[in-house]
Amino acid sequence: MSARTAECQIEVVLFDVGGVLLTNGWDHRERAAVYDHFGLTAAEKAEIEARHPAPYDAWERDAAAGFVEELFAAHHGEIYAYLIRMLRDPELA
C-alpha cells in the first residue's frame, strides 16, 4: 500500500509539556534563540513562524481546553501533589 492511498485515523495526539507548564515555553524569544543557535536562514525562520500558530492555537482553544479540564477534574489531587513536589525538589523540575 502506498503512502498516497493509505488511510490513517488519528486516535491519540501526544503533546510534550515537560518543563513547559507554568513557563513561557516556546515563545518568540525562545524560537529566536534556537534559530540563531542553528543558523537558520530568514526563509527557514519564516516557514517555521508560519507553521507555529496552527497546532498551538488549536491546543490552546477548543479541544485541548476540554481535555485539560477533564484531566484536572479527575486527577487534581495527584497533579497538585506532584507540582508541590516539583517546587520542593529541583531534580523533578
N, C-alpha and C positions, 0 to 999 in steps of 0.2 A: 504494500500500500504506500503510495507516495505521500509526502507531506502535504501536497496540494489537495489531495482528496480525503485525507484523514480528518475525522471529526473528533473533537475533544470537548468534553463537558467539564468545566472547572467546578470542582466541588469544595475546594479549600484554598484560601489565599493566606499564606503565611507572611506576616509583616514583622520584621525585626524591630522591636522598640528598645532593645537592650542598651542601656546607657543614655537613652534619649528622654525617657519620661522625666517630666518636670524640668527640662532644659530647653534651650532654644533650638537644639537639634541641628538640623541640616538647613540652616537659613542661608541667605545670600553671602554672609561673611565666611561661613564655613566652606561653601562651594567655591568662593573666590580663592581661598587658601589652597584648596585641592587643585584648582585649575592652575594656579601658579606653581605649585609643587611639581605637577606633572607636565608643565609647559604646554598646555593646550592652546591651540590657535583660537582666534576670535570666532571663526566658523564653528569649531568644536564646542566652544562655550555657548554660542548662540543656539546650537542644536540641543544641548542639554537643558538650557534655560527654557526653551520652547516646550520640551517634553516634561519638565519638572512639575508644573501645576496639576496636570490631569490626575495622576494617582493620588497626590496629596489632597487635592480639593475633594475628590470623591471620598477619601478616607476620613477627612475632617468633617464632612457633611453627613449625608443620609445614612447609608448602610452601616458605616463604622460607629456612628453615634449610638444606634440601637444595640449593636453588638457590645460596645463598651459598657453601656448602661446595664445590660443583662449580666455581663460578666461581673461588674462591680456589685450588683444587687445579690448575685448568687454567692460571691466569694469575698465580700467586703472585709470580713474579719481576717481572713488569710492575707489579703492584699495589704491591709493596714499593718498587720504584724510584720510582714516582710519589709515594707517601707520603713518602719521603725528600726528593724534590724540593719537595713542598709544605712540609715543615718548614723547608727552607732558603730558599725563595722565597715571601715573603708575598703576592706577586701571584697565586700559584696557589691560595692558601687561600681 
